[in-house]
Amino acid sequence: MKYKAIFSDFDGTLYRSDYTISQTNKDAIRRYIEAGGHFILATGRLFQSILPKAKELGLRGDLICYQGAGVYDIETRKLKYSNFFEQSLALEVADFLDERKELVGMAYVDDECCVQYKNPYTDKFAMVCQIAYNVTGKTLHDFLLDSNPPMKLIALIDSEKAPKLVEEARQKFGDRVVMCRSNPVIVEFLPVGINKGNAVREVCKMHDWSLDEVIAVGDSENDISMIETAGLGIATANAFEVTKSKADFVSASNDDDAIAQIIYKFCLDEQS
């Protein structure tokens, strides 16, 4: 098999707009695994949020979470690799977000989603991710002072205001922090060097796979690093235009069984 592994984003790539995984995609993934392939989800989600989806797909082995800041083993639930925020930098970003009343700041800490107060943005976020969230009653800064280092920080903001927020953050933090949009209303903040592309490299090292032997698929800006890292980088038809511009191939959309199309076109063509 030319491609030993497929690293796939979840939301907007495998997950459909109606918040389901199609049977067509499930069947294709099962056939790919039975043929000896490895299907690995690479998501910005919490481990607790993506684990039920991995089990729904019958996956085993590695699971990339938090935009690449953590790699877990699905069966043991053990963290195999981590690269989280340093506390001092996390507090700087928290201050930046706390100062802006046009957004809602969130932190992923100890595999929990933490917010200062309940609001419609967080309710929608929790509904899509199918998780509960922890209402701290504290600003991000004050909460992080007494917590473990966060996996990542998030701003929930109106889609028209998101580009300005990203630009202001770039001016503030320079090359110390990476900002990426995983959704039109979600801006994620991570230290430089933490991304899905580097997580793909780490997993490939663990298994002694060449990068030329793997596929990466995604739809958002946060997927570009792994699309550029993999031997074959693919964007879905519904992807951000900038993501499509970095891809080797543009597949069908997430609502049109993109993953199944990719598996049968590039991995199981002789069996389809």
C-alpha positions as CSV (number, residue, x, y, z in Angstrom):
1,M,0.0,0.0,0.0
2,K,1.5,3.3,-1.1
3,Y,0.0,5.4,1.7
4,K,0.3,3.7,5.1
5,A,-1.6,6.3,7.1
6,I,-4.3,8.9,6.6
7,F,-4.3,11.9,9.0
8,S,-7.8,13.4,8.9
9,D,-9.2,16.5,10.4
10,F,-12.6,15.9,12.0
11,D,-15.0,18.9,12.0
12,G,-15.6,20.1,8.4
13,T,-13.7,17.2,6.9
14,L,-15.1,13.9,8.2
15,Y,-17.9,15.3,10.2
16,R,-20.9,16.5,8.1
17,S,-22.8,19.7,8.5
18,D,-25.6,17.7,10.2
19,Y,-23.1,16.6,12.8
20,T,-22.9,13.0,11.7
21,I,-20.4,10.6,10.1
22,S,-21.8,9.0,7.0
23,Q,-22.0,5.3,6.6
24,T,-20.1,5.6,3.3
25,N,-17.2,7.1,5.1
26,K,-17.3,4.6,7.9
27,D,-17.3,1.7,5.4
28,A,-14.4,3.2,3.5
29,I,-12.3,3.7,6.7
30,R,-13.0,0.1,7.8
31,R,-11.9,-1.2,4.4
32,Y,-8.7,0.9,4.5
33,I,-7.8,-0.4,8.0
34,E,-8.6,-4.0,7.0
35,A,-6.2,-3.6,4.1
36,G,-3.4,-2.6,6.5
37,G,-3.8,1.2,6.6
38,H,-3.8,3.5,9.7
39,F,-6.6,6.1,10.0
40,I,-5.7,8.8,12.5
41,L,-7.9,11.7,13.5
42,A,-6.0,15.1,13.9
43,T,-8.3,17.6,15.6
44,G,-8.4,20.7,17.7
45,R,-10.9,19.1,20.0
46,L,-10.4,17.9,23.5
47,F,-9.5,14.2,23.9
48,Q,-12.8,13.6,25.8
49,S,-14.7,15.2,22.9
50,I,-13.1,13.2,20.1
51,L,-12.7,9.9,21.8
52,P,-16.4,8.8,21.3
53,K,-16.1,9.6,17.6
54,A,-12.9,7.6,17.3
55,K,-14.7,4.6,19.0
56,E,-17.7,5.1,16.7
57,L,-15.3,4.6,13.8
58,G,-13.7,1.6,15.4
59,L,-10.2,3.3,15.5
60,R,-7.3,2.1,17.5
61,G,-3.8,3.6,18.1
62,D,-3.0,7.3,17.9
63,L,-5.3,10.3,18.2
64,I,-4.0,13.8,17.7
65,C,-5.8,16.5,19.8
66,Y,-5.6,20.2,20.7
67,Q,-4.2,21.2,17.2
68,G,-1.3,18.9,17.7
69,A,-0.4,19.8,21.3
70,G,-1.2,16.2,22.4
71,V,-1.1,12.7,21.0
72,Y,-3.1,10.0,22.9
73,D,-3.4,6.3,22.6
74,I,-7.1,5.5,22.1
75,E,-7.2,2.2,23.9
76,T,-5.1,3.1,27.0
77,R,-6.1,6.8,27.0
78,K,-2.5,7.6,27.8
79,L,-0.9,10.8,26.6
80,K,2.0,9.7,24.4
81,Y,3.3,13.2,23.4
82,S,2.5,16.7,24.7
83,N,3.8,20.2,24.0
84,F,1.6,22.7,25.9
85,F,1.8,26.5,26.6
86,E,4.5,27.8,29.0
87,Q,2.6,29.5,31.8
88,S,4.1,33.0,31.3
89,L,3.2,33.1,27.6
90,A,-0.3,31.7,28.4
91,L,-0.9,34.5,30.8
92,E,0.1,37.1,28.2
93,V,-2.4,35.7,25.7
94,A,-5.0,35.5,28.5
95,D,-4.6,39.2,29.2
96,F,-4.9,40.0,25.5
97,L,-8.2,38.1,25.3
98,D,-9.5,39.4,28.6
99,E,-9.1,43.0,27.4
100,R,-11.5,42.4,24.4
101,K,-15.1,42.5,25.3
102,E,-16.2,41.6,21.8
103,L,-15.1,38.0,22.2
104,V,-15.4,35.1,24.6
105,G,-12.2,33.6,25.8
106,M,-11.8,29.9,26.5
107,A,-9.0,27.7,27.8
108,Y,-8.3,24.0,27.4
109,V,-6.9,22.8,30.7
110,D,-6.6,19.2,31.9
111,D,-8.7,18.1,29.0
112,E,-11.6,20.4,30.1
113,C,-13.0,23.4,28.4
114,C,-13.0,26.4,30.8
115,V,-14.8,29.7,30.4
116,Q,-15.5,32.7,32.7
117,Y,-19.3,32.7,32.2
118,K,-22.1,30.9,30.3
119,N,-23.2,32.5,27.0
120,P,-24.7,31.6,23.6
121,Y,-21.3,31.2,22.0
122,T,-20.1,28.6,24.5
123,D,-23.5,26.8,24.4
124,K,-23.2,26.4,20.6
125,F,-19.5,25.3,20.9
126,A,-20.4,22.7,23.6
127,M,-23.3,21.4,21.5
128,V,-21.2,20.9,18.4
129,C,-18.4,19.3,20.4
130,Q,-20.8,17.4,22.6
131,I,-19.0,18.3,25.8
132,A,-19.8,20.0,29.1
133,Y,-17.8,23.1,30.0
134,N,-16.5,24.4,33.3
135,V,-17.7,27.9,34.2
136,T,-15.0,29.4,36.4
137,G,-16.4,32.8,37.2
138,K,-12.8,34.1,36.7
139,T,-11.0,35.9,34.0
140,L,-8.8,33.7,31.9
141,H,-5.7,35.3,33.5
142,D,-7.0,34.7,37.1
143,F,-8.1,31.2,36.3
144,L,-4.7,30.3,34.7
145,L,-2.8,31.6,37.6
146,D,-3.9,28.6,39.7
147,S,-4.2,26.0,36.9
148,N,-1.9,23.7,35.0
149,P,-0.6,25.0,31.7
150,P,-3.3,25.1,29.0
151,M,-3.3,23.0,25.9
152,K,-4.5,26.0,24.0
153,L,-6.5,29.2,24.3
154,I,-9.5,30.1,22.1
155,A,-11.5,33.2,21.2
156,L,-15.1,32.9,20.1
157,I,-15.9,35.9,18.0
158,D,-18.1,37.2,15.2
159,S,-16.7,36.0,11.9
160,E,-16.4,39.6,10.5
161,K,-14.3,40.6,13.5
162,A,-12.0,37.6,13.5
163,P,-9.5,38.8,10.9
164,K,-8.9,42.0,12.8
165,L,-8.4,40.0,16.0
166,V,-5.8,37.8,14.3
167,E,-3.9,40.9,12.9
168,E,-3.9,42.6,16.3
169,A,-2.6,39.4,17.9
170,R,0.2,39.1,15.3
171,Q,1.3,42.7,16.1
172,K,1.2,41.9,19.8
173,F,3.0,38.5,19.9
174,G,5.1,38.5,16.8
175,D,6.6,35.1,16.2
176,R,5.9,33.7,19.7
177,V,2.3,32.7,19.1
178,V,0.4,31.2,16.2
179,M,-3.2,32.2,15.5
180,C,-5.4,30.1,13.3
181,R,-9.1,29.9,12.5
182,S,-10.5,26.5,12.8
183,N,-14.0,27.8,12.1
184,P,-15.2,31.3,10.9
185,V,-16.1,32.2,14.5
186,I,-13.1,30.5,16.3
187,V,-9.6,31.8,16.6
188,E,-7.1,29.5,18.3
189,F,-3.9,30.6,20.0
190,L,-0.9,28.2,20.3
191,P,2.8,28.7,20.9
192,V,4.9,28.6,17.8
193,G,5.8,25.0,17.0
194,I,2.6,23.5,18.1
195,N,0.6,22.5,15.1
196,K,-0.9,19.5,13.4
197,G,2.0,19.2,11.0
198,N,4.5,18.7,13.8
199,A,2.2,16.2,15.4
200,V,2.1,14.3,12.2
201,R,5.9,14.2,12.2
202,E,6.0,12.9,15.7
203,V,3.5,10.1,15.0
204,C,5.4,9.2,11.8
205,K,8.6,9.0,13.9
206,M,6.9,6.7,16.4
207,H,6.0,4.3,13.7
208,D,9.0,4.7,11.4
209,W,6.8,6.0,8.5
210,S,8.2,8.3,5.8
211,L,6.2,11.5,5.4
212,D,5.9,10.5,1.7
213,E,3.9,7.5,2.8
214,V,1.1,9.5,4.5
215,I,-1.9,11.6,3.5
216,A,-3.3,14.6,5.4
217,V,-6.8,15.9,4.8
218,G,-8.4,19.1,6.2
219,D,-10.6,22.1,5.6
220,S,-9.4,25.0,7.8
221,E,-6.4,27.2,8.3
222,N,-5.2,25.0,11.2
223,D,-4.9,22.1,8.8
224,I,-2.5,23.7,6.5
225,S,0.6,22.6,8.4
226,M,-0.2,19.0,8.1
227,I,-1.4,19.3,4.5
228,E,2.0,20.8,3.7
229,T,3.8,18.1,5.8
230,A,2.3,15.0,4.3
231,G,3.4,13.3,1.1
232,L,-0.1,14.0,-0.2
233,G,-1.9,17.0,1.2
234,I,-5.7,17.2,0.4
235,A,-8.3,19.9,1.1
236,T,-12.0,19.3,1.0
237,A,-14.2,21.2,-1.4
238,N,-15.7,23.2,1.5
239,A,-12.3,24.3,2.8
240,F,-11.0,27.8,3.2
241,E,-9.6,29.1,0.0
242,V,-6.2,29.5,1.5
243,T,-6.2,25.9,2.6
244,K,-7.1,24.8,-0.9
245,S,-4.3,26.8,-2.3
246,K,-1.8,24.8,-0.2
247,A,-3.2,21.3,-1.2
248,D,-2.0,18.9,-3.8
249,F,-5.6,17.8,-4.5
250,V,-9.1,19.2,-3.7
251,S,-11.6,16.4,-2.9
252,A,-15.3,16.4,-2.5
253,S,-16.9,18.3,0.4
254,N,-17.4,16.9,3.9
255,D,-21.1,16.5,3.0
256,D,-20.2,14.5,-0.1
257,D,-18.1,11.8,1.5
258,A,-14.7,13.3,1.0
259,I,-12.8,10.7,3.0
260,A,-14.4,7.8,1.2
261,Q,-13.5,9.4,-2.2
262,I,-9.9,9.9,-1.0
263,I,-9.5,6.3,0.2
264,Y,-10.9,4.8,-2.9
265,K,-9.0,7.1,-5.3
266,F,-5.6,7.0,-3.6
267,C,-5.5,3.9,-1.4
268,L,-7.9,1.2,-2.5
269,D,-8.4,2.0,-6.1
270,E,-7.6,-1.6,-7.1
271,Q,-10.3,-2.8,-4.7
272,S,-13.1,-0.3,-5.4
